Amino acid sequence: MLRDLRISVTDRCNFRCVYCMPKELFGRDYRFLERDELLSFPEIVRLATVSVGIGVRKLRITGGEPLLRRGLEELIAELASLRAPSGEPIDLALTTNGAALPVKAEALRAAGLQRVTVSLDSLDDERFQAINDVRFPVSRVLDGIAAAEEAGLAPVKINAVLKRGVNDDEILALAEHFRGTGHVLRFIEYMDVGTSNGWVLDDVVPSAEVVRRIDAVHPLEPLGPSAPGETARRWRYRDGAGEIGVISSVTEAFCGSCTRARVSAEGRLFTCLFASDGLDLRALLRDGADDAALAAALTGTWRDRDDRYSEQRSELTPSAGRRIEMSYIGG
């Protein structure tokens, strides 16, 4: 069942992370979407409203970097007012690199945002600046996490993508930094999203190794999922100092239990992070399709999907087709 919809509001980002938007491809001459190519806020609200009517219960705003979209608080306020047919509120969250949270967190919370997830791949400043490739200091992202907590957007989820030989030596340091804070650190296996990040399997740090290395110092015990279709496997510190999560889309594929779809910034619906093409919802919205037609398009596309890339990965080769870049579809 489609329960989670991730909506990208921009394809732009102020970082050039080497595994997502490498500078050599997303440089000064790269053509980003023009304003009129993006879904407008009313179009996003209408799409979200129809989605909630067919069973979606979680909405996540993504990018690019979503806080670059001007007036985002207005969209958040509209989405926060949505209710399921039963009257229950929708789970509304946002994924960000954290750079703008010191100035945006309070307004986002006031608009009705419930939670944020912040990407943070290293605590070492030199390394973090090398990863984001725009010399942005890690201290300002940590300030953003603190601002989100102060504004009431807590607990904050922190996503760390691990790459062998780049930051896997920080597994324990990251875990210890967020132990006891109430925030939830999640380690993500380095994925072959798109075709620009030079992915090879040897770069992947398996989640089982992550859990083993933390457990050896701070004993862990497994927790059950907090919601249907949850992608992260949860582990709790036995001493009560909080929890971590691991997302294992490479070594332990979860295609069979997937409940999420993604809408790109210009309105294409993708049923898999590793997709190569999507349904043009913008055309439907702008060509006068009514809500019933939109609902039928969403449900039909979800019903007919056959995405199992994570399960099929070992059978495929790099030439098996060009996939959508993470910066375009949202992580």
NUZATI-337590 format. One line per 8 residues: their letters; for each residue y, x, z of N, C-alpha, C. Coordinates in steps of 0.1 Angstrom, whole numbers. Atoms other than C-alpha are relative to their C-alpha. Example, Ala and Ser with C-alpha at 12.3 -4.5 7.8 and 13.67 -1.06 7.14 Angstrom:
BEGIN
as = -12,9,0,-45,123,78,12,9,0 ~ -11,-9,0,-11,137,71,11,-8,8
END
This chain:
BEGIN
mlrdlris = -12,8,0,0,0,0,13,9,0 ~ -13,-7,0,35,12,-8,8,-3,12 ~ -7,2,-13,52,16,26,12,9,1 ~ -11,-10,-2,75,46,22,7,3,-13 ~ -7,-3,12,102,51,-4,11,10,3 ~ -10,-11,-1,122,83,-7,10,-1,-11 ~ -11,2,10,155,79,-26,9,12,0 ~ -9,-11,2,173,109,-39,14,-5,-5
vtdrcnfr = -14,5,3,211,104,-41,8,10,-8 ~ -7,-10,8,220,136,-59,-10,11,-3 ~ 9,-12,4,203,165,-78,7,13,4 ~ -7,-13,-3,229,190,-65,-3,5,14 ~ 3,-6,-14,225,213,-35,9,12,1 ~ -8,-11,-3,247,239,-19,-8,13,4 ~ 9,-12,-1,217,262,-13,-7,3,-13 ~ 8,-3,12,196,280,-39,-13,7,5
cvycmpke = 12,-5,-6,164,284,-20,-10,4,-10 ~ 8,-6,10,140,306,-38,-12,-7,-4 ~ 12,8,4,111,282,-37,3,-14,-5 ~ -4,13,4,131,252,-47,10,0,-12 ~ -11,-1,10,163,259,-67,4,14,-3 ~ -3,-14,2,161,296,-77,13,2,-8 ~ -13,-2,6,195,309,-87,-1,4,-15 ~ 1,-5,14,183,324,-120,-2,-12,-9
lfgrdyrf = 2,12,8,174,288,-132,11,-10,3 ~ -11,9,-4,201,268,-113,13,7,2 ~ -12,-8,-1,230,290,-120,13,-8,-4 ~ -13,6,4,266,284,-131,0,-9,-12 ~ 1,8,13,256,270,-165,-10,-11,1 ~ 10,11,-1,230,246,-152,7,-14,0 ~ -6,13,2,238,210,-162,-6,-10,11 ~ 4,11,-9,236,186,-132,4,-13,-6
lerdells = -3,13,5,237,149,-136,15,-4,2 ~ -13,5,-2,271,133,-142,0,-12,9 ~ -1,11,-10,284,106,-118,-6,-13,-5 ~ 5,13,5,276,77,-141,-15,0,-4 ~ 15,-1,2,240,90,-146,-7,-2,13 ~ 6,3,-13,233,87,-109,-1,-15,3 ~ 0,14,-5,222,54,-94,12,-2,9 ~ -12,3,-9,253,38,-78,-6,-5,13
fpeivrla = 4,5,-13,252,27,-42,-5,-14,-1 ~ 5,14,1,249,-10,-51,-14,-1,-7 ~ 13,-1,6,220,-1,-74,-11,4,10 ~ 9,-5,-10,203,18,-46,-3,-11,10 ~ 2,11,-10,208,-10,-21,-9,-11,-6 ~ 8,11,6,194,-36,-46,-15,5,-1 ~ 13,-5,2,164,-14,-53,-7,1,14 ~ 6,-1,-13,158,-8,-16,-3,-14,6
tvsvgigv = 2,13,-5,162,-45,-8,-13,-6,-7 ~ 12,5,6,135,-54,-34,-12,7,5 ~ 11,-7,-5,113,-27,-21,-5,-4,14 ~ 3,6,-13,115,-40,14,-7,-13,-1 ~ 6,13,2,105,-74,1,-14,1,-4 ~ 14,-1,4,72,-60,-13,-8,9,9 ~ 8,-7,-10,62,-41,18,5,14,5 ~ -6,-13,-5,83,-9,21,6,-1,14
rklritgg = -5,1,-14,91,-2,58,7,13,4 ~ -7,-12,-3,104,33,56,8,5,-12 ~ -9,-5,11,134,45,36,5,14,5 ~ -5,-13,-3,143,82,35,10,4,-11 ~ -10,-5,9,175,95,18,-2,15,-2 ~ 3,-14,3,169,128,0,10,5,-11 ~ -8,-6,11,184,151,-27,-9,8,-8 ~ -11,-8,-3,191,178,-37,4,0,15
epllrrgl = -5,1,-14,213,179,-6,8,-13,1 ~ -6,13,0,221,143,2,14,-1,6 ~ -13,0,-6,252,151,23,11,4,-9 ~ -10,-3,10,269,163,-8,5,-13,-7 ~ -4,12,7,271,127,-21,11,-7,8 ~ -12,5,-6,306,114,-14,-3,-15,5 ~ 1,14,-5,307,83,8,-13,-4,5 ~ 14,3,-4,271,85,19,-1,-9,12
eeliaela = 0,9,-12,279,68,52,0,-15,-4 ~ -1,14,5,287,36,32,-14,-5,-4 ~ 14,4,4,252,36,17,-9,-1,12 ~ 8,1,-12,236,43,51,2,-13,7 ~ -3,13,-7,254,13,66,-6,-12,-7 ~ 7,11,8,241,-10,38,-15,0,2 ~ 14,-1,-1,206,3,41,-5,-4,14 ~ 4,2,-14,206,1,79,0,-15,3
slrapsge = 0,15,-3,212,-37,77,-12,-7,-6 ~ 12,6,6,180,-43,58,-10,-4,10 ~ 11,4,-9,152,-62,75,-12,-4,-8 ~ 13,5,6,116,-69,67,0,-15,1 ~ 1,15,-1,107,-106,61,-2,-5,14 ~ 3,4,-14,95,-107,97,12,2,9 ~ -12,-2,-8,129,-96,109,1,14,6 ~ 0,-13,-6,119,-61,120,9,10,-8
pidlaltt = -9,-9,7,144,-33,112,-9,10,-8 ~ 7,-10,9,135,-7,85,3,14,7 ~ -2,-13,-4,129,29,95,8,8,-10 ~ -9,-7,9,158,48,80,3,14,4 ~ -2,-14,-3,160,86,79,5,7,-12 ~ -7,-9,10,175,115,60,-5,14,1 ~ 4,-14,0,163,149,50,12,9,-5 ~ -12,-8,4,190,177,48,-3,14,3
ngaalpvk = 1,-14,-4,194,214,49,9,3,13 ~ -7,-1,-13,216,208,80,14,6,-1 ~ -13,-7,1,247,226,67,12,-8,4 ~ -11,9,-2,270,196,69,-1,-9,13 ~ 2,9,-12,256,180,101,11,2,10 ~ -10,-1,-10,282,195,124,12,-10,-2 ~ -12,9,3,309,173,106,-5,-14,-4 ~ 4,13,6,287,145,94,-9,-8,10
aealraag = 10,6,-8,262,137,122,5,-13,7 ~ -5,12,-8,284,113,143,2,-12,-10 ~ -3,11,10,295,93,112,-13,-6,-5 ~ 13,5,5,259,90,100,-7,-9,11 ~ 6,9,-11,247,77,134,8,-13,1 ~ -8,12,-1,276,53,136,-3,-10,-11 ~ 3,8,12,266,40,101,-14,-7,2 ~ 13,7,-2,231,32,114,-12,9,-3
lqrvtvsl = 12,-9,2,210,63,105,-7,2,13 ~ 9,-1,-12,181,67,129,-4,14,3 ~ 6,-13,-2,167,101,123,4,10,-11 ~ -2,-10,10,172,134,104,-12,10,1 ~ 9,-11,1,148,160,92,8,12,-6 ~ -8,-11,4,163,195,88,-10,11,-5 ~ 8,-11,6,148,223,66,5,13,7 ~ -4,-13,-7,147,256,85,-13,9,-1
dsldderf = 12,-8,3,123,283,72,0,13,7 ~ 0,-12,-8,134,312,94,11,0,10 ~ -10,-2,-11,152,321,126,8,13,-1 ~ -6,-13,2,160,356,114,12,-2,-10 ~ -11,3,9,195,355,99,0,7,-13 ~ 1,-7,12,190,381,73,-10,-6,-10 ~ 11,6,8,158,365,61,4,-14,-4 ~ -4,14,4,172,330,62,10,0,-11
qaindvrf = -10,-1,11,202,340,41,-6,5,-13 ~ 7,-4,12,178,357,16,-7,-12,-6 ~ 7,11,5,158,325,14,9,-10,-7 ~ -9,10,5,187,302,9,9,6,-12 ~ -6,-7,11,203,328,-15,14,-3,-2 ~ -15,2,1,239,318,-8,7,6,12 ~ -5,-6,-12,243,338,24,5,-9,11 ~ -4,9,-10,245,308,46,-7,4,13
pvsrvldg = 6,-5,-13,239,318,83,-9,-10,7 ~ 10,9,-7,210,303,103,7,-6,12 ~ -7,6,-12,234,298,133,6,-13,-4 ~ -7,12,3,252,271,114,-10,-12,-2 ~ 10,10,1,220,252,107,-5,-4,14 ~ 3,3,-14,211,255,144,11,-9,6 ~ -11,8,-5,245,241,151,-1,-15,-5 ~ 2,13,6,237,212,128,-10,-8,7
iaaaeeag = 11,7,-8,205,204,147,6,-4,13 ~ -6,3,-13,225,205,180,9,-12,-2 ~ -9,11,3,251,181,164,-7,-13,-2 ~ 8,12,2,224,157,153,-5,-5,13 ~ 5,4,-13,210,157,188,11,-7,8 ~ -11,5,-8,243,151,204,5,-14,-5 ~ -4,13,6,251,122,180,-10,-11,2 ~ 11,10,-3,218,105,190,-10,-1,-12
lapvkina = 10,0,10,198,114,159,-12,8,4 ~ 11,-8,-5,170,128,180,-12,-10,3 ~ 3,-14,3,143,138,181,2,4,-14 ~ -1,-5,13,151,159,151,-13,6,-4 ~ 11,-6,5,123,169,129,4,13,-8 ~ -3,-12,7,124,205,116,-11,4,-9 ~ 10,-4,10,105,214,84,1,15,-3 ~ 0,-14,4,95,250,79,-11,2,-11
vlkrgvnd = 10,-4,10,78,260,46,-4,14,2 ~ 5,-13,-2,56,290,51,-5,6,-13 ~ 5,-7,11,50,316,25,-5,14,4 ~ 7,-12,-4,26,345,30,8,13,-4 ~ -7,-12,2,44,378,34,15,-2,0 ~ -14,3,0,78,361,36,5,-4,14 ~ -4,5,-13,80,342,69,-11,-4,9 ~ 11,4,-8,45,338,82,-1,7,13
deilalae = 0,-8,-13,52,364,109,9,-7,10 ~ -8,8,-9,76,338,124,-6,-12,6 ~ 6,12,-5,51,311,132,2,-2,15 ~ -1,2,-15,50,317,169,15,0,4 ~ -14,0,-4,88,325,171,6,-14,-2 ~ -5,14,3,96,291,154,-5,-10,11 ~ 7,9,-10,71,273,177,7,1,14 ~ -6,-2,-13,86,288,208,14,-4,1
hfrgtghv = -14,4,0,122,282,198,1,-15,3 ~ -2,15,-1,116,244,196,-9,-6,11 ~ 8,5,-11,90,241,224,9,-4,11 ~ -7,5,-12,104,220,252,14,-6,-3 ~ -13,5,4,134,208,232,0,-15,-3 ~ 1,14,4,121,174,223,0,-2,-15 ~ 0,0,15,124,182,186,-14,3,-5 ~ 14,-2,5,93,183,164,0,9,-12
lrfieymd = 1,-10,11,86,214,143,-12,-3,-8 ~ 11,3,9,65,208,112,-1,12,-10 ~ 3,-11,10,49,237,92,-6,-6,-12 ~ 4,5,13,45,229,55,-6,11,-8 ~ 6,-10,10,21,247,32,8,1,-12 ~ -8,-3,12,39,263,3,-7,-7,-12 ~ 6,9,10,34,239,-26,4,4,-14 ~ -3,-3,14,33,243,-64,7,-12,-6
vgtsngwv = -8,11,6,59,216,-70,9,6,-11 ~ -7,-5,11,75,220,-104,-7,12,-6 ~ 5,-12,7,71,252,-125,9,12,2 ~ -10,-11,0,100,274,-114,-2,9,12 ~ 0,-8,-13,89,288,-80,-11,11,0 ~ 9,-11,1,62,312,-92,-12,-2,9 ~ 11,2,-10,35,296,-70,-13,6,-4 ~ 14,-4,1,2,313,-65,-7,-3,13
lddvvpsa = 7,5,-11,-25,302,-41,0,11,12 ~ 0,-10,-11,-25,336,-22,13,-1,8 ~ -13,2,-8,11,327,-10,-2,-10,11 ~ 1,11,-9,-2,297,9,-6,5,14 ~ 5,-3,-13,-6,300,47,-7,-13,5 ~ 7,12,-4,-33,274,56,4,-6,13 ~ -4,6,-13,-24,249,83,-9,3,11 ~ 10,-3,-10,-56,257,101,3,14,7
evvrrida = -4,-13,-5,-44,293,105,13,-2,9 ~ -12,2,-8,-10,281,118,-4,-6,14 ~ 4,6,-13,-26,259,145,-8,10,8 ~ 8,-10,-7,-50,287,154,9,10,7 ~ -9,-10,-5,-22,312,159,8,-5,11 ~ -8,6,-11,-1,289,181,-9,-3,12 ~ 10,4,-10,-31,276,200,-4,12,9 ~ 4,-12,-7,-40,312,210,9,4,11
vhpleplg = -10,-3,-10,-8,315,229,4,-12,8 ~ -4,13,-6,2,279,237,-11,-10,-4 ~ 11,9,4,-30,257,238,5,-13,-5 ~ -4,13,7,-28,226,216,-12,-9,1 ~ 10,10,2,-47,194,214,5,-10,-10 ~ -4,9,11,-48,169,185,6,-13,5 ~ -5,13,-2,-28,137,184,-3,-8,-12 ~ 2,10,11,-34,106,163,12,-2,-8
psapgeta = -12,3,8,-11,96,135,9,-10,7 ~ -10,9,-6,21,78,146,3,-12,-9 ~ -3,11,9,22,56,115,-11,1,-12 ~ 9,0,12,-1,46,85,5,9,-11 ~ -4,-9,11,0,72,57,8,12,4 ~ -8,-12,-4,16,99,78,-6,12,-6 ~ 5,-12,7,13,132,60,-2,11,10 ~ 2,-11,-9,16,155,90,-11,-3,10
rrwryrdg = 10,1,-11,-13,161,114,7,6,12 ~ -8,-3,-12,1,162,149,-8,7,10 ~ 7,-7,-11,-8,186,177,10,0,12 ~ -8,0,-12,5,184,213,-3,12,8 ~ 2,-11,-10,10,213,237,-6,-6,12 ~ 7,5,-11,-14,209,265,8,0,13 ~ -9,-1,-12,13,218,290,11,-10,0 ~ -10,11,1,34,188,279,14,4,-6
ageigvis = -13,-5,6,61,209,261,3,-5,-13 ~ -3,6,12,61,187,231,-11,1,-10 ~ 11,0,11,43,187,197,5,7,-12 ~ -2,-5,14,41,203,163,-7,-8,-10 ~ 8,7,10,29,190,130,-3,10,-11 ~ 3,-8,11,13,206,100,-3,-9,-12 ~ 1,7,12,15,193,64,-8,8,-10 ~ 10,-8,7,-15,205,44,-4,-5,-14
svteafcg = 3,6,13,-12,192,9,-7,9,-9 ~ 7,-9,8,-28,223,-5,-15,1,5 ~ 13,-2,-5,-58,229,18,-7,-12,5 ~ 6,12,-4,-64,194,30,7,-12,-6 ~ -7,10,7,-52,169,4,-2,-14,6 ~ 0,14,-6,-43,134,15,4,-10,-10 ~ -4,9,10,-39,117,-18,-5,-14,3 ~ 7,13,-2,-63,89,-8,8,-9,10
sctrarvs = -7,9,-10,-41,77,21,15,0,-3 ~ -14,-1,3,-7,82,4,6,-14,-1 ~ -7,13,0,18,54,9,14,2,-5 ~ -14,-3,3,50,70,-5,2,2,-15 ~ -4,-2,14,68,69,-38,15,6,1 ~ -13,-7,0,100,87,-48,9,-5,-12 ~ -10,4,11,131,76,-68,10,12,-1 ~ -9,-11,2,150,104,-84,15,-4,-1
aegrlftc = -14,3,-1,188,106,-84,5,-9,-11 ~ -4,9,11,191,89,-118,-9,-12,-2 ~ 7,13,-1,166,62,-109,-14,0,-7 ~ 14,0,5,131,73,-121,-9,-1,12 ~ 10,2,-11,102,61,-99,-12,9,-3 ~ 11,-9,1,76,88,-93,-10,-4,12 ~ 10,3,-10,43,80,-75,-7,12,6 ~ 6,-12,-6,35,116,-67,10,11,-1
lfasdgld = -9,-11,0,55,147,-57,-3,10,-12 ~ 4,-10,10,36,166,-84,0,-7,-14 ~ 0,8,13,43,140,-112,7,8,-11 ~ -7,-6,12,55,149,-147,9,-10,-6 ~ -8,10,6,70,116,-156,1,-12,10 ~ -2,12,-9,84,84,-139,5,-12,-8 ~ -4,13,5,93,48,-145,15,-1,1 ~ -15,1,1,130,43,-156,5,-13,7
lrallrdg = -6,12,-7,143,19,-129,14,-2,-3 ~ -14,1,4,179,26,-139,2,-9,-12 ~ -1,9,12,173,10,-173,-2,-14,4 ~ 2,14,-5,159,-21,-156,12,-5,7 ~ -12,4,-8,188,-23,-132,12,-3,-9 ~ -12,2,8,214,-19,-159,-2,-9,-12 ~ 2,8,11,197,-40,-185,-2,-15,4 ~ 0,14,-4,198,-72,-164,-13,-5,6
addaalaa = 13,5,-6,163,-73,-149,3,-7,13 ~ -2,7,-13,161,-98,-120,-9,6,10 ~ 8,-6,-12,146,-91,-86,-15,-1,-2 ~ 14,2,2,113,-105,-96,-6,10,-10 ~ 4,-10,9,111,-81,-126,-1,13,6 ~ 0,-13,-7,120,-52,-104,-12,1,9 ~ 12,0,-9,94,-61,-79,-13,2,-7 ~ 12,-1,8,68,-65,-106,-2,14,-5
altgtwrd = 0,-13,5,77,-31,-120,-5,10,11 ~ 4,-9,-11,74,-14,-86,-15,-2,4 ~ 14,3,-4,41,-31,-76,-10,4,-11 ~ 9,-4,11,26,-26,-110,-2,15,-2 ~ 1,-15,1,34,11,-112,-8,5,12 ~ 7,-5,-11,21,16,-77,-15,-3,-1 ~ 14,5,2,-11,-4,-84,-8,8,-10 ~ 7,-7,11,-19,15,-116,1,15,1
rddryseq = -1,-15,0,-12,50,-104,-13,6,1 ~ 13,-8,-1,-39,76,-107,3,14,4 ~ -4,-14,-5,-21,106,-91,-10,5,10 ~ 8,-7,-9,-45,129,-74,1,15,-1 ~ -2,-15,3,-30,163,-81,-5,9,11 ~ 4,-9,-11,-36,178,-47,-15,1,1 ~ 15,0,0,-73,168,-49,-5,7,-12 ~ 5,-5,13,-76,180,-85,5,14,-2
rseltpsa = -6,-12,3,-56,212,-81,-9,11,-5 ~ 10,-10,4,-86,235,-83,-5,-1,-14 ~ 5,2,14,-96,220,-116,10,2,-11 ~ -11,-1,9,-62,225,-132,5,14,-2 ~ -6,-13,3,-44,255,-147,15,-2,-1 ~ -15,1,1,-7,263,-148,5,-6,-13 ~ -4,6,13,-7,251,-184,-3,-15,-1 ~ 5,14,0,-19,216,-174,12,-10,-1
grriemsy = -11,9,2,16,202,-179,12,3,9 ~ -12,-4,-8,52,207,-167,2,-11,10 ~ -2,9,-10,58,190,-134,15,0,4 ~ -14,2,-4,91,177,-119,3,9,11 ~ -4,-10,-10,110,202,-98,4,-8,13 ~ -3,6,-13,114,195,-61,14,-4,2 ~ -15,3,-1,152,196,-63,4,-13,-7 ~ -3,12,8,151,167,-88,-6,-12,6
igg = 7,12,-4,127,144,-71,1,-2,15 ~ -1,1,-14,133,151,-34,-14,5,6 ~ 13,-6,-6,107,169,-11,-9,-11,7
END
